[in-house]
C-alpha cells in the first residue's frame, strides 16, 4: 500500500512563483493546490483541508496576514510565510500571529522544500511521538499538561491552542523545569538541527505562547526570560 501523499497549499499572486514551486513540489511527491489571493485560499481550505500552507504576505483581496488570522481562529495548520528582505516588520508580525516559519524572497526552491519537510516532520513528531514521557503520552508539570499524541496543551484543565512550533517550544522548556534553555537550543528543539533561524523568531514565538496562556490565566508567569541567556520553565 502506497503512503498517503501530503497536500501543500501555495498562495501567491505571482503566477510564475506558483508554477515553478508547484512543479518542484509535485516532482517530490506532494499534492499541490494553488491560489492567487487570500480570499480564494480561505474558501478552498475551508472545504478541502491541507497538511501545510505557504503564504505570501502581500496579495490582493485578502493579504497573508489576514488570511493567517482567519486560519488561526479555527486551525493550527502549519504555515510558512514568504516575505521580501525589506519586510522585517511583516516577518515578526507574521510570527506573532502564529506563522511557524518564514523565508525571504528571492528564495531557493530547495531551501523551501527543506523547510516544508522539516515543518511536516515536526508536526508529525508533535502529534505521534511519545518517547521520554509517560505511557499515556502525556507530560504533566503542575497545572500544565501536554498530550503529544493528541497535540493538546492544557493549563489548569483549559485548552491552549498552540501551533506545532509553539507546542514544541513549550515541550522543550517544560521537559526540564528550572533548566535554562538558550535560544539556539530552542531553535534545535522546534526547528531541528542545521536549520538557520534568527534569534528574534524564538522571541516572537515565546511572546505569542505567553499571550495564549494569559488569555486563560492572566497570572501565568511560568516561562521566564533570562536576558542575554535564554528562557526557562519555572519549577512549581
C-alpha positions, 0 to 999 in steps of 0.5 A, a space after each residue: 500500500 502506497 503512503 498517503 501523499 501530503 497536500 501543500 497549499 501555495 498562495 501567491 499572486 505571482 503566477 510564475 512563483 506558483 508554477 515553478 514551486 508547484 512543479 518542484 513540489 509535485 516532482 517530490 511527491 506532494 499534492 499541490 493546490 494553488 491560489 492567487 489571493 487570500 480570499 480564494 485560499 480561505 474558501 478552498 481550505 475551508 472545504 478541502 483541508 491541507 497538511 501545510 500552507 505557504 503564504 505570501 504576505 502581500 496579495 490582493 483581496 485578502 493579504 497573508 496576514 489576514 488570511 493567517 488570522 482567519 486560519 488561526 481562529 479555527 486551525 493550527 495548520 502549519 504555515 510558512 510565510 514568504 516575505 521580501 528582505 525589506 519586510 522585517 516588520 511583516 516577518 515578526 508580525 507574521 510570527 506573532 500571529 502564529 506563522 511557524 516559519 518564514 523565508 525571504 524572497 528571492 528564495 531557493 526552491 530547495 531551501 523551501 522544500 527543506 523547510 516544508 519537510 522539516 515543518 511536516 516532520 515536526 508536526 508529525 513528531 508533535 502529534 505521534 511521538 511519545 518517547 521520554 514521557 509517560 505511557 499515556 503520552 502525556 507530560 504533566 508539570 503542575 497545572 500544565 499538561 501536554 498530550 503529544 499524541 493528541 497535540 493538546 496543551 492544557 493549563 489548569 484543565 483549559 485548552 491552549 491552542 498552540 501551533 506545532 512550533 509553539 507546542 514544541 517550544 513549550 515541550 522543550 522548556 517544560 521537559 526540564 523545569 528550572 533548566 535554562 534553555 538558550 535560544 539556539 537550543 530552542 531553535 534545535 528543539 522546534 526547528 531541528 538541527 542545521 536549520 538557520 533561524 534568527 534569534 528574534 523568531 524564538 522571541 516572537 514565538 515565546 511572546 505569542 505562547 505567553 499571550 495564549 496562556 494569559 488569555 486563560 490565566 492572566 497570572 501565568 508567569 511560568 516561562 521566564 526570560 533570562 536576558 542575554 541567556 535564554 528562557 526557562 520553565 519555572 519549577 512549581 
